Amino acid sequence: SSRPRRRCRRHRGVSSCIMGGGGPRGVIKYLPWVALAALHCSRDRNTRQFLHNNAWIQVLLFFSLAHTPCAVTGVMSWVDLAWPTGLVALGTQVAARAAGKGSRKGKLAALMYILQGGRLMLGA
């Protein structure tokens, strides 16, 4: 009557153990639902459209740059490329949105996302 072992690939970092585990680390499995609630509860139409577009872009990036290569190679380090690419994508979206009538703070935030994501991408 031993407890079934959790099966994790290669390491115990961010892996399937966190997604299905109990305790404080198991909270991660609820984050997509919180994000969906925020997406649908936004009152501003422009913000809701931005969140919707960003969600699709991030999902497509993550599946193409992390999930698929990980499934093929069995190596989780593809996340190190997908994470900064997502930052650059977010910064690019913010820059495109702030290009016309956006504030200086919006343009600066977009630049920070792009520079930080680009710096991380160079190291990946």
Secondary structure, DSSP 4 states (H G I P E B T S, - for coil): -PPPPPP-SS-SSSSHHHHH--SGGGGGGGHHHHHHHHHHH---HHHHHHHHHHHHHHHHHHIIIIIHHHHHH--GGGHHHHHHHHHHHHHHHHHHHHTTT--HHHHHHHHHHHHHHHHHHHH-
